[in-house]
Amino acid sequence: MNKATHPLLSLATPSVPASSAMPACRRAPAGASADAHGPNTPIGSRTAIAANVAGFTLTEIMVVVAIVALLATLALPAYLDSVRKARRSDAITRISQVQQAQERWRANNATYGTLTDVGVAASNADGHYTLSVPSRSASGYRVLATATGAQAGDAGCRYLQMTMSGGNVSLESGATSAVANATAANSRCWNR
């Protein structure tokens, strides 16, 4: 079966009558024909385009990969700091809930209560911090939020502690349960 009689092959390649004159602006310049198609091959023809098309080189791809890797190394720590800060906000909110529940409890009891007494769970659904009340008395209490799971990587702010003593509140933070951060680091941990 020849090309002219086959219906699919005749559609794929448009036929141009040999007698039609090609405009001079679409012809390759005289003597500039380096391909086997002759001087009358249109510059925009499929064979001319296919001969000039090239893909990306390995060097170009590696440069792009290097740029993406550089951006990732700069952006990832900033992103993780933002995530940790948001999780600390969740812990601070939960400590405030314990504080309010303690005051409600103390209004009806002789001493401040445990987490069970005041009706606050030790951990929430996210589970990034675990709350505890390590000490309590008639005049005050301490609430300690301990980072767990992925949040434990928040080295300087792994422990957040609120102490209520004689009506005064103090906020401490630290990498250990000793909560010994300096003032600037403490302010950063408490999102101030």
Beta strands, then each sheet from edge to edge (+ up, - down):
strand 1: 129-136
strand 2: 140-147
strand 3: 159-165
strand 4: 168-174
sheet 1: 1+ 2- 3+ 4-
end
